[in-house]
Amino acid sequence: MASFQIEGGYKLSGSITPQGAKNEALQVICAVLLTSEKITISNVPNILDVNNLIGLLADMGVKVQQLDTNTYSFQADNINLDYFQTADFYKKSSSLRGSVMIVGPLVARFGQAMIPKPGGDKIGRRRLDTHFVGIQKLGADFSYDPDEKRYVVKAQRLTGCYLLLDEASVTGTANILMAAVLAKGKTTIYNAACEPYLQQLCRMLNAMGANITGVGSNLLHIEGVEVLGGCEHRILPDMIEVGSFIGMAAMTGSEITIKDVAYAELGIIPDSFRRLGIKLELKGDDIFIPKQNNYRIESFIDGSIMTIADAPWPGLTPDLLSVFLVVAAKANGSVLIHQKMFESRLFFVDKLIDMGAQIILCDPHRATVIGQGENLHLRASTMSSPDIRAGIALLIAAMCAEGTSTIHNIDQIDRGYEDIDGRLNAMGARIKRL
C-alpha cells in the first residue's frame, strides 16, 4: 500500500488548475447507461473512483474510448446483463460507492439491476433508503439477499409519481432522476438536492432529450420520454479541490493562483474561508490567494463563537469541513466545526491533536478548534488516511509541520485527488510517494 512522505515547512507558489469534479463525474458517467447512442464527456478527472467506475462500465459491455487525457466517449449499445451475476461484478461494484447510481439507469432502460452493498469512505452510516424508496415509488421491486449481500431490482415499466424525499441526498436525487427520465408520465421530486453537480446532470440529460424543469431548485419536474440520445458534456471544476487549495495556501502562508474555478458555481465556499480571515481575490475566473502570515477568525455580530456547519446546497458542502477544521488550527481565534451529516468524519482529529493542534472533540459531530495563530508549531507525525477528505486535511497539516511526516493508506487520497503529489511538488511542496 502506497504512502506519502512529506517534508514540511515549504511554501507554494505559482498556479494550479483544479481537476474535473469527482462527484459530478460519477453521476454523468452512470447516465451513459440510459442510451444506446454515443456520449462524449470531457474534463474527466484521472482518479481511482472515476477510473474504477469507467472500468466497471467497460466490463458491463459499454464501449469506452479515451480520446485524450481527460476526455472519453461511451456507448452503451450492447450491455451484458448476465455480467451482473458474476463474482467479478460483485467485487468491483461493492468497493465503489458511486456504483449505486447505475441502479436508476439500468432499471429504467432494461427493467432490472443488481447491486451489492456499496463501499466508499468509512465515515459512518450512509443510508440508501432515499435511493431505493424513490425508485420503488416509480414502480420497481427491491429485494435483498442477505447471503449474497446484494440488492435485486426489477420493474416491468416505471411510472411517474410525486416524490417527497426524506433527505436532500445528492446521489439519491441523481439516481431517482435518472430512473424518472424514462418513466411513463410525469414525476415530481420535492426536497431534491440542487448542488451544481446535480444541475449539471440535469443539463446533460436534457441535452440527451429528457424533459426536466426546475433545474437549480429543490422542486424538479420530469416528463418521461421513450428514448434518449447522445450528447457532449463537460464536467465542472471540482469545488472540493478549489477549497482544498485555498486552505493549503492559507495554512502554509503561500501565494498562489487557482485557475478556471467556475466561481459562480462555488456558492458560499469563498465567503466561508473569508470568515476564517483568509484573503482571496477573484481575477477573471481565477482565485488569487495572497501570502498571509496570519489570519483571524471572525465572531458573530453578538460576539459569540463562530460556527461553521455543513448543510444541503446552497449551504456549505460537508466534503470541505475537514479542510476548514485543519486550517482553523492556525488561525487566531476559535471556531466550532459542526459536521451534521456523517458521525465518523471528525474522528481523524486525534492525529491533529498529536501533532500539536488544540482541538476538543465535543461529540461525533462537533469539534471546537482553538486557533493558535503564529504560535502553532505542528510536529511531524506518522498517520493513516481514513477517508478522502481527512486524507487531504492530514496532507495540509503535514505540509505545515516541522520535520518529515508520513501518511499511509494514500489510496484514499488518490480516490479523489488527481496526481496531487506531482501537482503540488511543481509548486514547491516536498512530497515523496513511497
C-alpha positions as CSV (number, residue, x, y, z in Angstrom):
1,M,0.0,0.0,0.0
2,A,1.4,3.4,-1.0
3,S,2.4,6.2,1.4
4,F,3.3,9.9,1.2
5,Q,6.5,11.2,2.9
6,I,6.1,14.9,3.4
7,E,8.8,17.4,4.3
8,G,7.0,20.2,6.0
9,G,7.7,23.9,6.0
10,Y,7.9,24.7,2.3
11,K,5.7,27.4,0.8
12,L,3.8,27.0,-2.5
13,S,4.0,29.4,-5.4
14,G,2.6,29.7,-8.9
15,S,-0.7,28.5,-10.2
16,I,-2.7,25.3,-10.2
17,T,-5.8,24.2,-12.2
18,P,-8.5,22.1,-10.4
19,Q,-9.4,18.7,-11.8
20,G,-12.9,17.9,-13.1
21,A,-15.4,17.3,-10.3
22,K,-15.3,13.8,-8.9
23,N,-18.9,13.9,-7.6
24,E,-20.3,15.1,-11.0
25,A,-18.2,12.6,-12.9
26,L,-19.6,9.6,-11.0
27,Q,-23.2,10.8,-11.8
28,V,-22.8,11.7,-15.5
29,I,-20.8,8.6,-16.3
30,C,-23.6,6.4,-14.9
31,A,-26.0,8.4,-17.1
32,V,-24.4,7.0,-20.3
33,L,-26.3,3.7,-19.5
34,L,-29.6,5.5,-20.4
35,T,-29.0,5.5,-24.1
36,S,-27.6,3.3,-26.9
37,E,-26.0,6.3,-28.6
38,K,-22.5,7.7,-28.1
39,I,-21.9,10.3,-25.3
40,T,-18.6,12.3,-25.1
41,I,-17.6,13.6,-21.7
42,S,-14.6,16.0,-21.2
43,N,-12.7,17.2,-18.1
44,V,-13.0,13.7,-16.6
45,P,-10.7,13.5,-13.5
46,N,-8.0,10.8,-13.6
47,I,-8.7,9.5,-10.1
48,L,-9.3,6.0,-8.6
49,D,-13.0,6.2,-8.0
50,V,-13.8,7.5,-11.5
51,N,-11.4,5.1,-13.2
52,N,-12.9,2.2,-11.3
53,L,-16.4,3.2,-12.4
54,I,-15.3,3.5,-16.1
55,G,-13.7,0.1,-15.8
56,L,-16.9,-1.4,-14.3
57,L,-19.0,0.1,-17.2
58,A,-16.5,-1.4,-19.7
59,D,-16.8,-4.8,-18.1
60,M,-20.6,-4.4,-18.4
61,G,-20.3,-4.0,-22.2
62,V,-20.1,-0.2,-22.6
63,K,-17.8,0.7,-25.4
64,V,-15.3,3.1,-23.8
65,Q,-12.7,5.1,-25.8
66,Q,-10.3,7.6,-24.3
67,L,-10.0,10.4,-26.7
68,D,-7.4,12.4,-24.8
69,T,-6.1,12.6,-21.2
70,N,-9.4,13.7,-19.7
71,T,-11.9,13.1,-22.5
72,Y,-13.9,9.8,-23.0
73,S,-16.6,8.6,-25.3
74,F,-19.1,6.0,-24.1
75,Q,-21.6,3.9,-26.0
76,A,-23.9,1.5,-24.1
77,D,-25.5,-0.3,-27.1
78,N,-24.6,-3.8,-26.1
79,I,-24.9,-4.3,-22.3
80,N,-24.2,-7.8,-21.0
81,L,-26.9,-8.3,-18.3
82,D,-25.5,-11.7,-17.4
83,Y,-22.4,-9.9,-16.1
84,F,-24.3,-8.8,-13.0
85,Q,-24.5,-12.4,-11.8
86,T,-20.7,-12.7,-11.7
87,A,-18.3,-12.6,-8.8
88,D,-16.2,-10.0,-10.7
89,F,-19.2,-7.6,-10.8
90,Y,-19.8,-8.1,-7.1
91,K,-16.2,-7.5,-6.2
92,K,-15.8,-4.3,-8.3
93,S,-19.1,-2.7,-7.6
94,S,-19.0,-3.4,-3.8
95,S,-15.8,-1.5,-3.5
96,L,-17.1,1.7,-5.1
97,R,-20.0,3.6,-3.5
98,G,-20.7,5.5,-6.7
99,S,-21.8,2.3,-8.3
100,V,-25.2,2.5,-6.6
101,M,-26.1,5.2,-9.3
102,I,-26.2,2.5,-12.0
103,V,-29.4,1.2,-10.5
104,G,-31.7,4.0,-11.8
105,P,-30.4,4.0,-15.4
106,L,-30.4,0.1,-15.6
107,V,-33.9,-0.4,-14.2
108,A,-35.3,2.4,-16.3
109,R,-33.8,1.1,-19.6
110,F,-33.6,-2.6,-19.0
111,G,-36.1,-3.3,-16.2
112,Q,-33.6,-4.9,-13.9
113,A,-30.5,-4.1,-11.9
114,M,-28.4,-5.7,-9.2
115,I,-26.1,-4.1,-6.7
116,P,-24.1,-5.3,-3.7
117,K,-23.9,-3.2,-0.6
118,P,-21.5,-0.5,-1.9
119,G,-18.3,0.6,-0.4
120,G,-16.6,4.0,-0.2
121,D,-15.4,6.1,2.7
122,K,-15.6,4.8,6.3
123,I,-17.3,8.0,7.6
124,G,-20.4,6.5,9.4
125,R,-23.8,5.4,8.2
126,R,-24.7,6.4,4.6
127,R,-28.3,5.4,4.0
128,L,-29.5,4.1,0.7
129,D,-33.2,4.4,1.7
130,T,-33.7,7.6,-0.3
131,H,-32.4,5.9,-3.5
132,F,-34.5,2.8,-3.0
133,V,-37.7,4.2,-1.7
134,G,-37.8,6.7,-4.6
135,I,-37.2,4.1,-7.3
136,Q,-39.7,1.8,-5.6
137,K,-42.4,4.5,-5.8
138,L,-41.7,4.7,-9.5
139,G,-42.7,1.1,-9.7
140,A,-39.6,-1.0,-9.1
141,D,-39.5,-4.0,-6.8
142,F,-36.5,-4.4,-4.4
143,S,-35.4,-7.5,-2.7
144,Y,-32.3,-8.1,-0.5
145,D,-30.4,-11.3,-0.5
146,P,-28.7,-11.4,3.0
147,D,-26.5,-14.4,2.0
148,E,-25.1,-12.8,-1.2
149,K,-25.4,-9.3,0.4
150,R,-26.9,-7.8,-2.7
151,Y,-30.0,-5.9,-3.8
152,V,-32.0,-7.2,-6.8
153,V,-34.2,-4.6,-8.5
154,K,-36.9,-5.4,-11.2
155,A,-39.6,-3.4,-12.9
156,Q,-41.9,-4.0,-15.9
157,R,-42.2,-0.3,-16.6
158,L,-41.6,2.7,-14.4
159,T,-44.4,5.2,-14.0
160,G,-44.0,8.8,-12.9
161,C,-45.3,9.9,-9.5
162,Y,-45.0,12.6,-6.8
163,L,-42.0,12.1,-4.5
164,L,-41.1,14.0,-1.3
165,L,-37.6,12.9,-0.4
166,D,-36.9,12.3,3.3
167,E,-33.5,13.9,2.8
168,A,-31.9,16.0,0.1
169,S,-29.5,13.3,-0.9
170,V,-27.3,14.2,-3.9
171,T,-26.7,10.7,-5.1
172,G,-30.3,9.7,-4.2
173,T,-31.7,12.6,-6.2
174,A,-29.4,11.7,-9.1
175,N,-30.4,8.0,-9.1
176,I,-34.2,8.7,-8.9
177,L,-33.8,11.4,-11.6
178,M,-32.1,9.0,-14.0
179,A,-34.8,6.5,-13.4
180,A,-37.6,9.1,-13.9
181,V,-36.5,10.4,-17.3
182,L,-37.5,7.2,-19.0
183,A,-40.6,6.5,-16.8
184,K,-44.1,6.9,-18.2
185,G,-45.8,10.2,-17.4
186,K,-44.8,13.0,-15.0
187,T,-42.6,12.7,-12.0
188,T,-42.3,15.5,-9.4
189,I,-39.3,15.4,-6.9
190,Y,-39.7,17.7,-3.9
191,N,-36.8,18.3,-1.5
192,A,-34.5,17.4,-4.3
193,A,-30.8,18.1,-4.0
194,C,-29.8,21.1,-6.1
195,E,-26.0,21.1,-6.0
196,P,-24.2,22.4,-9.1
197,Y,-23.2,18.8,-10.0
198,L,-26.9,17.8,-9.9
199,Q,-27.7,20.7,-12.1
200,Q,-25.0,19.6,-14.5
201,L,-26.6,16.1,-14.6
202,C,-30.0,17.7,-15.4
203,R,-28.4,19.7,-18.2
204,M,-26.8,16.7,-19.7
205,L,-30.0,14.6,-19.5
206,N,-31.9,17.5,-21.2
207,A,-29.2,17.6,-23.9
208,M,-29.9,13.9,-24.4
209,G,-33.6,14.6,-24.9
210,A,-35.0,14.4,-21.4
211,N,-37.6,17.0,-20.2
212,I,-36.6,18.2,-16.8
213,T,-37.7,21.6,-15.4
214,G,-36.9,23.3,-12.1
215,V,-33.2,22.8,-12.5
216,G,-31.3,24.6,-9.7
217,S,-34.3,24.4,-7.3
218,N,-35.4,21.7,-4.8
219,L,-38.5,21.0,-6.9
220,L,-37.9,19.1,-10.1
221,H,-40.5,18.2,-12.7
222,I,-39.7,15.4,-15.2
223,E,-41.8,14.4,-18.2
224,G,-40.8,10.9,-19.1
225,V,-39.7,10.2,-22.7
226,E,-39.4,7.0,-24.6
227,V,-35.8,7.2,-25.6
228,L,-32.7,9.3,-25.0
229,G,-29.9,10.1,-27.5
230,G,-26.3,11.1,-27.3
231,C,-24.6,14.4,-26.4
232,E,-21.4,16.1,-25.5
233,H,-20.8,17.2,-21.9
234,R,-18.1,19.0,-20.0
235,I,-17.6,18.4,-16.2
236,L,-17.3,21.4,-13.9
237,P,-14.0,22.1,-11.9
238,D,-14.0,20.3,-8.6
239,M,-15.1,22.7,-5.9
240,I,-13.6,20.4,-3.2
241,E,-10.2,20.7,-4.8
242,V,-10.6,24.5,-5.1
243,G,-11.4,24.7,-1.3
244,S,-8.5,22.4,-0.5
245,F,-6.1,24.6,-2.4
246,I,-7.4,27.7,-0.7
247,G,-6.8,26.1,2.7
248,M,-3.4,24.8,1.7
249,A,-2.2,28.2,0.6
250,A,-3.5,29.9,3.8
251,M,-2.0,27.4,6.2
252,T,1.4,27.3,4.6
253,G,1.5,31.1,4.1
254,S,1.8,30.8,0.4
255,E,0.8,33.0,-2.5
256,I,-0.9,31.0,-5.3
257,T,-3.5,31.3,-8.1
258,I,-6.2,28.7,-8.7
259,K,-7.1,28.8,-12.3
260,D,-10.5,28.4,-14.0
261,V,-12.5,27.7,-10.9
262,A,-16.1,28.3,-12.2
263,Y,-16.5,30.9,-9.4
264,A,-20.3,31.2,-9.9
265,E,-20.7,27.6,-9.0
266,L,-18.7,27.8,-5.7
267,G,-21.6,29.1,-3.7
268,I,-20.6,30.2,-0.2
269,I,-17.3,28.4,-0.2
270,P,-15.2,31.5,-0.8
271,D,-17.1,33.6,1.9
272,S,-16.8,30.7,4.4
273,F,-13.0,30.9,4.1
274,R,-13.2,34.7,4.5
275,R,-15.0,34.0,7.8
276,L,-11.8,32.4,8.9
277,G,-9.9,35.6,8.0
278,I,-8.4,34.2,4.8
279,K,-8.0,36.7,2.0
280,L,-8.8,35.8,-1.6
281,E,-9.4,37.8,-4.7
282,L,-11.3,37.0,-7.9
283,K,-9.4,37.7,-11.0
284,G,-11.5,36.8,-14.1
285,D,-12.4,33.2,-13.3
286,D,-9.2,32.7,-11.2
287,I,-8.9,32.9,-7.4
288,F,-5.7,34.6,-6.2
289,I,-4.7,33.9,-2.6
290,P,-2.1,36.4,-1.4
291,K,0.6,35.5,1.2
292,Q,-0.7,35.8,4.7
293,N,1.4,35.3,7.8
294,N,-1.7,35.1,10.0
295,Y,-5.5,35.2,9.7
296,R,-8.2,35.9,12.3
297,I,-11.5,34.1,12.7
298,E,-14.5,36.3,12.7
299,S,-17.1,36.1,15.5
300,F,-20.8,36.5,15.1
301,I,-22.3,40.0,15.5
302,D,-23.2,39.3,19.1
303,G,-19.7,38.3,19.9
304,S,-20.4,34.5,20.2
305,I,-18.0,31.9,18.8
306,M,-18.1,31.4,15.0
307,T,-19.8,28.1,13.9
308,I,-19.1,26.6,10.5
309,A,-21.5,23.8,9.7
310,D,-22.4,21.8,6.6
311,A,-25.9,21.9,5.0
312,P,-27.6,20.9,1.8
313,W,-26.8,23.2,-1.1
314,P,-26.7,26.2,-1.2
315,G,-25.2,25.6,2.3
316,L,-21.6,24.5,2.8
317,T,-20.6,21.1,1.4
318,P,-19.7,18.6,4.1
319,D,-16.7,17.4,2.0
320,L,-14.8,20.6,2.9
321,L,-15.3,20.6,6.7
322,S,-12.1,18.5,7.2
323,V,-10.2,21.2,5.4
324,F,-11.8,24.0,7.4
325,L,-11.0,22.2,10.6
326,V,-7.3,21.9,10.0
327,V,-7.0,25.4,8.6
328,A,-8.7,26.8,11.7
329,A,-5.9,25.3,13.9
330,K,-3.5,28.0,12.6
331,A,-6.0,30.9,12.8
332,N,-6.2,33.4,15.6
333,G,-9.5,32.7,17.4
334,S,-11.8,29.8,18.0
335,V,-14.5,28.1,15.8
336,L,-17.0,25.3,16.3
337,I,-16.9,22.9,13.3
338,H,-20.3,21.1,13.1
339,Q,-20.4,18.1,10.8
340,K,-24.1,17.2,10.7
341,M,-24.3,14.5,8.1
342,F,-21.6,11.9,8.9
343,E,-20.9,10.9,12.5
344,S,-17.4,9.5,12.0
345,R,-15.9,12.1,9.8
346,L,-14.3,14.1,12.6
347,F,-12.5,11.2,14.2
348,F,-9.3,12.0,12.4
349,V,-8.8,15.0,14.8
350,D,-6.8,12.8,17.2
351,K,-4.0,12.8,14.7
352,L,-4.0,16.6,14.5
353,I,-4.0,16.8,18.3
354,D,-1.0,14.5,18.4
355,M,0.7,17.0,16.1
356,G,0.1,19.9,18.4
357,A,-3.3,21.3,17.3
358,Q,-5.7,22.5,20.1
359,I,-9.0,20.8,19.2
360,I,-11.7,19.5,21.5
361,L,-13.8,16.7,20.0
362,C,-17.2,17.5,21.6
363,D,-19.1,14.5,20.2
364,P,-19.1,12.6,16.9
365,H,-20.5,15.6,15.0
366,R,-18.8,18.6,16.6
367,A,-15.2,19.8,17.3
368,T,-14.1,23.1,18.8
369,V,-10.8,24.4,17.3
370,I,-8.8,26.8,19.4
371,G,-6.6,28.5,16.8
372,Q,-3.1,29.3,17.9
373,G,-2.1,31.6,15.1
374,E,1.7,32.0,14.7
375,N,2.2,30.1,18.0
376,L,1.1,26.9,16.3
377,H,4.1,24.6,15.6
378,L,2.8,21.3,14.3
379,R,5.1,18.3,14.9
380,A,5.8,15.8,12.2
381,S,3.9,12.6,12.6
382,T,3.1,9.2,11.1
383,M,-0.5,8.8,10.2
384,S,-3.0,6.8,8.1
385,S,-5.7,8.4,5.9
386,P,-9.2,7.1,6.9
387,D,-11.1,8.7,4.0
388,I,-10.6,11.1,1.1
389,R,-11.3,14.4,2.8
390,A,-9.5,13.6,6.1
391,G,-6.6,12.5,3.9
392,I,-6.2,15.9,2.3
393,A,-6.6,17.6,5.7
394,L,-3.7,15.5,7.1
395,L,-1.7,16.3,4.0
396,I,-2.2,20.0,4.6
397,A,-1.2,19.6,8.2
398,A,2.0,17.7,7.2
399,M,2.9,20.4,4.7
400,C,2.8,22.9,7.6
401,A,4.5,20.7,10.2
402,E,8.1,20.9,11.3
403,G,10.0,17.8,10.1
404,T,9.1,14.9,7.9
405,S,5.7,13.2,8.2
406,T,4.4,10.0,6.7
407,I,0.8,9.4,5.6
408,H,-0.1,5.7,4.9
409,N,-3.2,4.4,3.0
410,I,-3.0,7.2,0.4
411,D,-5.1,5.2,-1.9
412,Q,-7.9,7.1,-0.1
413,I,-6.5,10.4,-1.2
414,D,-5.9,9.1,-4.8
415,R,-9.6,8.2,-4.9
416,G,-10.5,11.9,-5.0
417,Y,-7.4,13.9,-6.0
418,E,-5.6,13.6,-9.4
419,D,-1.8,13.3,-9.1
420,I,-1.9,15.5,-6.0
421,D,1.8,15.0,-5.1
422,G,3.1,15.8,-8.6
423,R,0.9,18.9,-9.0
424,L,1.9,20.3,-5.5
425,N,5.6,19.4,-6.0
426,A,5.5,21.5,-9.1
427,M,4.5,24.5,-6.9
428,G,7.3,23.9,-4.3
429,A,6.0,21.2,-2.0
430,R,8.2,18.3,-0.9
431,I,6.0,15.2,-1.2
432,K,7.5,11.8,-2.0
433,R,5.4,8.8,-2.9
434,L,6.6,5.6,-1.4
